Amino acid sequence: MANYLAQFQTIKNSLDHLVIAVEDVSDLWPTVKKGFEEHLPFKRACLNNKTRNPVFVENFRAEFILTTDARLRSRFPQEQSLFWFREPYATAVLVTCEDLDEFKTILKPRLKLIVQNDEREWFIVFVSKAHPNNDQATKLANKVYAKLEVDFSSKKRERCCKFDLYSAEETFWEDLESKIMECIRNTLDRRAQFYEDEIRKLSEQRFMPVWNFCNFFILKESLAFMFEMAHLYEDSLREYDELEICYLETVEMTGKRRDFGGVDHGDDQASLLNCGNKPLTQIVQDDSFREFEFRQYLFACQSKLLFKLNRPFEVASRGYSFIISFSKALAVHENSLPFCMREVWVITACMSVVHATASHYKEGLAAADIEKEFYRLQGDLYSLCRVKFMRLAYLIGYGTNMERSPGNSASLSMLPWPKPAIWPSVPPDASSEVLAKEKIILQATPATKHFGIQRKPLPLEPSVLLREANRRRASLSAGNMFEMLDGRQALTDGSGSDASIKMPSLQKVQASVMSRTNSSPGMFEGSIDRPMRLAEIYVAAEHALQSTISNTDLWKSLSSTEEFEQKYLELTKGAADNYHRSWWKRHGVVLDGEIAAVLFKHGNFDLAAKSYEKVCALYAGEGWQDLLAEVLPNLAECQKTLNDQAGYLSSCVRLLSLDKGLFLTKERQAFQSEVVHLAHAEMKQPVPLDVSSLITFSGNPGPPLELCDGDPGTLSVTFWSGFPDDITLDSLNLTLNAIFNTDEVAKALWSSTAIVLKPGRNTITLDLPPQKPGSYVLGVLTGRIGQLRFRSHSFSKGGPEDSEDFMSYEKPPRPVLKVSKARPLVDLAAAISSALLINETQWVGIIVRPINYSLKGAALYVDTGPGLKIEESHFIEMESYSDESNSSVEQLALSGDRVEFPDWASNLPSIVWIPIRAISETLARGSSSVAPQRQINLDGMRTIALKLEFGASHNQIFERTLAVHFTDPFHVSTRVADKCNDGTLLLQRHF
């Protein structure tokens, strides 16, 4: 059966539709051919799939072929059974007759002979030549057709239809299509069953010595191709999937050693979408096929069906998985393949799948999640192609032209080197090319970053290429090791300092070489290859690649630095654009950074800055500070070159905000000096910036400050500065936020003088204006450094006392201020206010009672009013009024009318003793017993006006006027004791 492979492939290439045979009994085909073919393809067909479920097919293609045609008659019986799928699926018998006797004697026996073959599905088309105006001919034709139906139709199946040559009705074409579809459906079911039975028989012999995969393949693909011709693409695809699984099982079976393939010219170009890339007869090997070509052939057949099913998304999905798995197979056979065959094949495979799926995909027709996943796969294919392309470019010396970004480093440092059996050697006539490469290597200088940032370049190779290439040479030199370890070359070979670190020290090499030289001087004979230098490795790889790559466009992209960068940008943009349209937008942003690096290198700072801004925003949002530290200096340099002072200032602040361990102290000091310089430079507009990660703040540990409504005060706030040096804040405001009333607008804390923040922890005392009642937390810090208006909204916990850089965040923030509502804060009352003597020094006691409020620093103002004065010759005394307290009396000085309270009286009830004297210049009057006079008490009343100032800023004032009653020191009363005869009255006075 395997001998028919060539014929099988020829049939496949020449046939893509089903055949309907036409048995022209009455020579009618030339007359009706045009009408029949005009109704092809059939608009709608109903067939049975492999599971016998109905499937509706649109625009079903078929072809009418006469049974006398050479294409149907020149076939051998064995070919008909083997390639049964190409045989007619229906037979239309064209007849006409105008006489019943002729029908009975001639036509009927002939038709019986034609339809006696049970394997053929047939139906009869009776063509009536009767003119519509000829009633007799019409009646006779109807009688003949009626007799035809009786003889060849049954209740189970109607096999006849009538075609009026002069007036064909539309119902005839519907009836014709129905009968054709019925025949095709039955034939398809019968043949599918035949192929399935044959395939099942062969499958049972899979693990036997007589197993022949070629025979199995012809039967399996015949069934798949039959389904494809019948537009049953799902069934055909399923057959190819099963065929692939069976073939992979055959490959993994232990037994004969088979050639892998892939060594012919042009094999480096993937043929994932070209079924006819190579004839099957060229890839057959014994009883199977070469893996390299056959697996690609199967995938191409699957892709063709998926495109017909309008599923380019699945082609991309299967294509990516196939490229990854097939790349692993190439790695297993890499020793027998051309140099870098694996990398070149992957590049061409990715690009062919990308272009084919993109051309077949119609945006907006698929669901949103499918569409995003499709673009994600496109981005993955571009990325895989891009990495492999960079590896090829690195092998031929373009490493110095690649950006040593984290993304490129991660991709290339994990990608292994090619593993040929023997590393290619330098051609004899390539000395000029070697010198040119050495010149490029020596002239390459590592790019210096802005701010003088110094850090080790990221590697772009999994191991040192110099060592890897020489290790894989046919015979490694044991002699002149100095050429291999040339320190100058190692530092410029594209791997940076990574190469010098991994190589042994020069002193050790000298010692080892000397010992070998002394012991065996014959080791340096010319027959032994010397180690290749790096430039020679590049030239050797370039010549080997030139013989491997047959794609002219791919080789052109590696022919020069300019062509390489153009192709590199094309692949990177392709990946980025597709990722932006998929779920993986972050991947697209990262690749935008790679594009920005190329633009930056060529001085296109405007476009580079736009891309870098997106990359920095992503890294900052994700918290990837290590990656941000790689990109942000480049953005800052772009902004400085573009004279974007606001953007440059922002970038410098963001650099300072990164983790301290990412930069040296002198580098961070350079960032700060740029910030200070720009902030005090002449800028048109002030620049607002968020410095929440540089300056944080919190209240001091301990209970919150307690004030009453209207109390001003001062509040101590702890600030943590992330600047490496002292920074001067020209102004500073700190808002307070009410905890329970978010609508309450609090008055901000402010500093009237410049504040210098030292690195680490600082304690600053700020003026606190009076606030409304409530609990307050620290809000937003704002201020100004020159033209820089900064803002910080980060709270931090009160860290340990010895913590100088404590900047962790606290949620929820701790209250720093509590303001009480208006209430009585203190009470003043008289201890003694009556039975005092006029014109005598008396002690008046005033009881001071604080009501849950501190009287620290309080001052009492005493106004005695008219008729009363304070005796300044005596001290004012103050003592505790509490029974539990045993404190002694303290003398206080009177300053004018002001008395200051001691600290011990801040929270305790106390008595203030004030020496006073009531003044009265009137004499005491007597009273007559005849008409005694009553003393008016109001004459002895005096008033003392008290005003107590207290609170943090003496903003609380309590005033009270006390009434004090005085009496005369003695009382004189007069009465008539007796009356003399002469009329004289005898008076008696009592004191």
Steps between C-alpha positions, in 0.01 A plus 500: 500500500791733570587484132198712422625806694590695187166429337320581823664840525429572133131426555492726803659786311259472205173438683323723750130417449261207466410346164147432374499251211263555211379191314374648174276225365316710243780744400342787690802636690607760239147637512456520879863551606482879520189497716643241736835672548341841552350372825842414643613535771198391699391777734421279795571134560426270790752222565579264786824541689705216640265455794200494263370836611364738234728783394389783272753614243486826308613527136567132453734446206462209258567413136295312239712255298377261233558134569670479163762758608858371505541616860246241613571217260881471523514354849606159614282312751767515771531874459124538528494327838812675630403846385129455544464859616545626142226280351162659413269553796182500290397388152241696306345292218367721219222340293223599265232303321185586307350155456389245761596202287849636451525554876395145576712327240815711481535764774383305802734200456792734445422697812471179702847407386640841596354519851563142603834600661418527870812703579383793295250759617284591201190685393327550164435833330229467238537775240172590328542639148127564458415856407251666736264565209500135391248339732529151350878492537469633853248234599716225351810628685303507825391137448859391439622688812219347707605152386865590580406598854307177552793287388791680671358688800365361823320617809827517688687702243404716204764454229345679203454864406368663185672779308294691238745606236295800386354617830706382793337580832687622811370206695699269274831651605405466865399139439822435309715647778311298760561172316866580439552579870327180602731299278810684624392455861452126462823454307695705753366295789583172327853602409572650839398172657728312261801716585431478871489122488827483307667750731384306805657184363832673447489671838478165672834408340678817615738328739566200276804455273278504192382851577547741211425862573487595130203270444327640806575853383348449153176363644480761775570794273265362235221517755612848609518619141155359423356693792681811380353469149157460659558821700492302824808682625455413867507128423797543272687695767427228753650239268820703460525544877470125550755444226746730676456321831554164336813622322652640821442162665681340208794739535534428869496124447841341543623313199648615177715809495339746260641813347353817647534708184554873475834488321381594152545848361203714590399292800585794724182667375202359686222354287226506760244638255610332177380142457678461169842619608645155434340197332418221739718268294806705597445477872397134520744278686444127506152459647465856633597862432781728614390688808627843395291524184204284596405682819503829314288340225237390754491843659459662159200276428348587836558871445335488158187349654497748787518790255208351309312484831586869548696429819829687462515531879537124529768499231697752707445300820595169345784664311665640810475166683629313196798734459597452864471120488669468160781727619568246775516226238748709302709541815520122539637461144704822499828314456391373160340823377665804338638769729220691680237311303273505805508878541454572129208257472323652801535851354350402164228291665389782729486754221308270264237425766475867596448623146257223402280532808501880483385494136215258577386665821213747477487734794172537683344169396626291793408544865699755697688243706588295190621813324724600788640149525571499126707818528676355803605200289615731223711685754648174628595397148664834433685483833629149435616601153663812643701310761627244249592778260698676773685179574609469136604865494703456818685204349629712213611793714201731540495466879634851549199637311249340734352676799601322819157544650352266761259359243767424241732365765235269643411365155850450363678389816256209532524406132770234448769526238478287186643153553653386171714192496793719399507875527559651155852609411620818337529476120859540375423816303321686783796678659373843393163429655668393824695826513182698441325319785797554732493870420132518588563314825781733602307813412191394695467695822236440764237772508520733799181578684379836613599621851817290472312186601732203510374146498594165356357447148233236483608184313358405161638146491447187709875437520815650352482457123878488475518196725194330351618528141851375573367216711296377204784509254625180350827511699548749783844649535703424807759757410466874458222586746586872498314555176186352647529702821594833353367728770449790263280289274315341788380839613367590157362170370140590554474351847664784689660431833314172519764341281794612707337380820436152369851452353791389720758753605791573272758397760347155532494458125865601471600249764306219337637578155857513626468167676364334187768663285780376719368148525391443142638749249355300214151621586536805277534324171323658208271200450297599807247782455555809702204658683290736293485866591166669541517677165574166334198345670281777362632459146475120512139519623413752230631279219327195645172689527531618142504140384209410728263787423326474165253780565644808331300744713621342823862502387466861389383597850828356636723653236567830680437685822239722335309205356517322835354797687225540242396136533537517877267800517252329267477192721490699823227732374302204372513333839423822689205596279340159534555489875335842533189357333496190720474423870876537546529874471792507743707293257429760235616781726823316581571456130426868448798555726719292268387714208571813704857379561566490125342842451704634790822368351427676170412830665123487451444616856142619456357161400735322739375711792135418421572129501718519810221681686263209437761251610580693818131535581459123471805417713403755764140378512609138541766588756785362286764737633799306367364528146403862552857578605620375160262710290438818697852647451448471123170684524666771709774544241241532221311764697815694575599496133151616401518778764193357671583646839179389668534144375870488582432625852231236542735225385772610741254492789383154393860381489547622855181321599632160396653260746830625634679178414445546128744791470823608662493788747687730263247420228209585726680820599525584130124453470441737792736764367307498172172539689629794702658662196186472292271604784686828541549556127283737301199300393192656347254311715540333840518123471271294727642161599402220733781413742303254711776241479769754588345693788266330744365624829314400814404633838728436793441187707266536793148629556364764265517866586179608676361849448168670539301687245691813408835388644805569282817307570805331360526146372817297469516292180760241408625514142707238323713625212614264227742754352866400529600851615341785692210657313359847571122541485422864428146460630293224650130443563343196655125451489287331763209273418204449728439131564122496535405803295669485161332822391667695778775724366781525751754777516844385385815494704765722358855612547591862452870430459704271276550149634805287439433127491791273568512149358292270713290607795417864582269648765340829400272720716227671301256773602150368550216747443171455691292209372139406529404218735586150381781246458759572234764303314782627285391561142710620209839660514567777252785739468745663270864448406578786270265459203421145602165466672506166669223295647506195724196307613675210671466449872752291683496332835695637783804277478747408770702782651819374341347465153628768266350373176174354620250565222237226521138592453216485747134427435293640656700805615518579868325816630743776593252761629176497693302823533218504755175689463435822695433423872586636843870463545553668838301647788586790732327547837561697818623311803419794741275781379333646816573619858796701379599823669521833327832682509675186612726266299301186431574172308249410235520138375420411138444133425626393153360168375623369155242279331695233312721760339855598568568845648869478427635850448169662602492863612242660730415868460348669811309831477385616846272782387417819702536497877725200499868453444763228517756532771824484305702472817387142530559205268220317333486147629377183331431159649331180392132469566505122489467312827736229382776741418750609770670763294623812677398853428684663211547874480438660163613834371250749372603665178266794456166328524628166368577182691658196326406153620768246589519169309375292791168683480441395138257219575423536875241721675677781685435815705653834424522727806504868411564770767251786454371796700165674466523879536224710661549869603162547674480485882276271684171659587303451817144389530233646711297283720209716424539455130775244445654495154579173314839466329475462125682175402573620146749747641730207590484311168798494269565311170803316366516442120698186412629395157683170453701446181607141432546250222796420276507856366297672772213497261252381763359778721275457802357814670303530822415786740487415870307705762679552832320636809675727756384642832626784734747397765257622781135631543390820695144523630353803699198499721340747749572367838324772705353855489589767750260742651646779311435318185849365447517155339737239631632295206655152517730359225583136445800386291 
